[in-house]
Amino acid sequence: MKLTKYSDRPILSPDPNLPWGSLVATNPGAWYDEDRHEVLMVYRAAGDDPEHRVNLALARSSDGFYFERIGTDPILLPSKEGGWDGGCVEDPRIVKFGEWYFITYAARAAPPGQYWIKNNRHRTADFPDEAPRALKQNTTRTGLLLTKDFRTVYRAGCLTDATQDDRDVILFPEKIKGKFVTLHRPMEMCGDGFENNAPAMWIAYSDDLLEPKKLELLAQSRPGCSWEAGKIGGGAPPIKTDKGWLHLYHGVGADARYYAGAMLLDLEDPRMVLHRTPDPVLVPEFDFECKGIYKGICFPCGNVVIDGKLIVYYGGADQYVGAAYCALNELLDHLLTCPGNPVPNPV
């Protein structure tokens, strides 16, 4: 099955009146506030500047589809002090523990530049030859933000190893057996010495989110699935259901296009992939998905459930926000017909 797209046009587009958001509004995290009956969205925003400094901004919706921007400034800018997130902050994923929103985000030490221009991908600053490889390559790391109100936002720190390009770190919305659980996509952990030939999805348990983590392979590209032949990685935060943890993830095909699939993880041990769609549930097809900065992208970053309806928010062409939906039970019933790859020796 495929999710139903809300429209053949984006639900959020760049705003030409915002210098910091005139070119890009994409890859949104989302949370549904049941008390206020409101969807909060944090999205990646950028202007049309040569350095391409990327920020995080806030929008909200009363129906889950029509969004209004909140405020005239981003809620988070690259760190003024420089450091590992001094170049860009992007691709947020949102969960909530009690009164606190926990937001993971991707970041670089130097602005990425106009990476969509040939031979200018993720341009780095002029670091010396003696600088660490990850710094010279402008490797992406993942940070953690904490906030109660999206006005006061705390940078909690970096979640990932400095030597790994690990940008798709996604936090489960509750502890499992007393531990935090995170999904990862370390780019270097593939090929020789690894079970997976292409970058894959890994999982980790930790007592403290900032402590070093032991990663375990969760899922990798499958033979015969051309839509995920290049690599796979996490998408939106997992949703707890009575059938398991529902997770929308992304796959990059042999055609370099980005698709979305779905998997169901065991509630008690999410290292066990119970079911996984053999075909994508989101495919790039409309102009805002195929004719933007990076052509051919449906990249899920956020999802909510409202009155039994699953709404998935995704980035289109690295420039826009799209939405797709289905009845939650319909997707779960479909997943239950799909094979998985349970992992032995549960924790």
Order of alpha helices (4+ residues) and beta strands (2+ residues): beta-beta-beta-beta-beta-beta-beta-alpha-beta-beta-beta-beta-beta-beta-beta-beta-beta-beta-beta-alpha-beta-beta-beta-alpha
